[in-house]
Amino acid sequence: MCVDMARIQGDPYRMIEATVEHSNVVSNQVAACAAHGRFFDAVEHFSTVGEIGGRLGVHPTKTKALVAMLKCLADRGDLEEREVAGKKVYRRKTAAPQVREGTGDLGRAKLDRVMDGWGGNAADFNWIARAGNLLGHDLSFLKTDAADKVPFGRRLLSTSGMDWKYLLTEPVYDLGRLKAVRDLANYGSRFLDLACGPGFGTQRLAEVVVGGCEVVGVDMSNEMLEEARRVIYSGAKATFILRDLNTGLPPLQENSFDGILFNGAFHFIQDKRARLLEMYRVLRPGGGLVLAHNFGRSGLNDESTWEFYFALLKAEIYPIEFEDLRIMLSDTGFVEYDQYHRGSFSYIHVRKPVGEFQPARQPLPMTKANERPE
Ligand SMILES: C[S@@+](CC[C@H](N)C(=O)[O-])C[C@H]1O[C@@H](n2cnc3c(N)ncnc32)[C@H](O)[C@@H]1O
């Protein structure tokens, strides 16, 4: 972990630029894979997703990934997207999109400069270059149900290999986690680390909170928790609970935490309103919550790249617009303290006010996760 916070504080534009550059590295891999796999032959004329999937032999379970890939290539400018009779149709703009052979890594040089400007270590991104084309060269990841046939998935998403460590410790990601932890450190000594993964947030809390702290980590992945339990947290007493947070928070005492960290996973939560109410309950009055690295609907040009990335995961995501998240937080009773953004990933720091909260209106029922009822 190598981000020097002192150098990037107060420089939010660089953070956005770096994130978008970061996504360019990935979207270029998508285009490189499409070109090598003769994807563009299947979109010579305007065609529906079903027609394109049929021509390419896409496995039915990978339709979501195909849709996301088409959107990503359209946003890059490689495909033209239209709507005909309520259906999206796509046609190639060029037979060969602009990709660099070998690494498929057009965004890299600029990203390196941005990272150097941060005081981050651009060499930490070498895993992308080492990996070559993360999606392979033959579109086989679209043609099979097996996640382990996806080089991208195997390298980045597997919890049995160690490659996910590169993803979770890269500077762009660690930056947000460290800022979130710094924001929380002042609240006290007892923290909840939701979707804690292999314990990097807990580790950061142990480093940053003066005088020691107690952290309860929760995650749905046994492999992640096994990893988290192996770590020595000097200065922190850490306990971990296995739990799918889509089924609710584990039983925890009311008003019992000074701060809650939810880094890199709130987009996996379907009933966000219900989870926010539970977080509000377990947080002490005056305590802080940071929802960090939360992927949402932004309309920015990195959105479709990351949507494609998430489409390769087994877990569903439920992204909503940042404004809707703010409304949900305030309906729950939280008071906003700070927000910052890195492309389509947002960070929001809120507090549970001291004194009883009177809701302005009744909590609204959730319909679709990305739709706010009238
Ligand atoms: C991108 S990692 C972030 C890990 C950690 N917060 C960090 O900062 O490194 C996402 C984590 O969310 C966990 N996760 C995803 N969906 C979850 C759910 N429904 N309940 C609990 N954990 C979940 C995954 O197992 C994974 O460990």
Ligand as a Chemical Component Dictionary entry (heavy atoms), coordinates in Angstrom:
data_LIG
# 
_chem_comp.id                   LIG 
_chem_comp.type                 NON-POLYMER 
_chem_comp.pdbx_formal_charge   0 
_chem_comp.three_letter_code    LIG 
# 
loop_
_chem_comp_atom.comp_id 
_chem_comp_atom.atom_id 
_chem_comp_atom.alt_atom_id 
_chem_comp_atom.type_symbol 
_chem_comp_atom.charge 
_chem_comp_atom.model_Cartn_x 
_chem_comp_atom.model_Cartn_y 
_chem_comp_atom.model_Cartn_z 
_chem_comp_atom.pdbx_ordinal 
LIG C1  C1  C 0  -14.163 -5.326  -3.357 1  
LIG S1  S1  S 1  -14.140 -6.283  -1.904 2  
LIG C2  C2  C 0  -13.873 -5.067  -0.652 3  
LIG C3  C3  C 0  -13.243 -5.651  0.570  4  
LIG C4  C4  C 0  -12.868 -4.668  1.671  5  
LIG N1  N1  N 0  -13.989 -3.872  2.125  6  
LIG C5  C5  C 0  -11.698 -3.787  1.281  7  
LIG O1  O1  O 0  -11.758 -2.581  1.479  8  
LIG O2  O2  O -1 -10.699 -4.331  0.788  9  
LIG C6  C6  C 0  -15.829 -6.684  -1.764 10 
LIG C7  C7  C 0  -16.146 -7.613  -0.616 11 
LIG O3  O3  O 0  -17.556 -7.601  -0.452 12 
LIG C8  C8  C 0  -17.950 -8.888  -0.064 13 
LIG N2  N2  N 0  -19.379 -8.992  -0.353 14 
LIG C9  C9  C 0  -19.993 -8.863  -1.553 15 
LIG N3  N3  N 0  -21.317 -9.027  -1.409 16 
LIG C10 C10 C 0  -21.540 -9.252  -0.082 17 
LIG C11 C11 C 0  -22.703 -9.516  0.693  18 
LIG N4  N4  N 0  -23.899 -9.591  0.119  19 
LIG N5  N5  N 0  -22.555 -9.719  2.011  20 
LIG C12 C12 C 0  -21.340 -9.672  2.603  21 
LIG N6  N6  N 0  -20.204 -9.441  1.922  22 
LIG C13 C13 C 0  -20.304 -9.234  0.593  23 
LIG C14 C14 C 0  -17.065 -9.804  -0.887 24 
LIG O4  O4  O 0  -16.995 -11.107 -0.335 25 
LIG C15 C15 C 0  -15.745 -9.058  -0.820 26 
LIG O5  O5  O 0  -14.978 -9.485  0.265  27 
# 
loop_
_chem_comp_bond.comp_id 
_chem_comp_bond.atom_id_1 
_chem_comp_bond.atom_id_2 
_chem_comp_bond.value_order 
_chem_comp_bond.pdbx_ordinal 
LIG C1  S1  SING 1  
LIG S1  C2  SING 2  
LIG S1  C6  SING 3  
LIG C2  C3  SING 4  
LIG C3  C4  SING 5  
LIG C4  N1  SING 6  
LIG C4  C5  SING 7  
LIG C5  O1  DOUB 8  
LIG C5  O2  SING 9  
LIG C6  C7  SING 10 
LIG C7  O3  SING 11 
LIG C7  C15 SING 12 
LIG O3  C8  SING 13 
LIG C8  N2  SING 14 
LIG C8  C14 SING 15 
LIG N2  C9  SING 16 
LIG N2  C13 SING 17 
LIG C9  N3  DOUB 18 
LIG N3  C10 SING 19 
LIG C10 C11 SING 20 
LIG C10 C13 DOUB 21 
LIG C11 N4  SING 22 
LIG C11 N5  DOUB 23 
LIG N5  C12 SING 24 
LIG C12 N6  DOUB 25 
LIG N6  C13 SING 26 
LIG C14 O4  SING 27 
LIG C14 C15 SING 28 
LIG C15 O5  SING 29 
# 
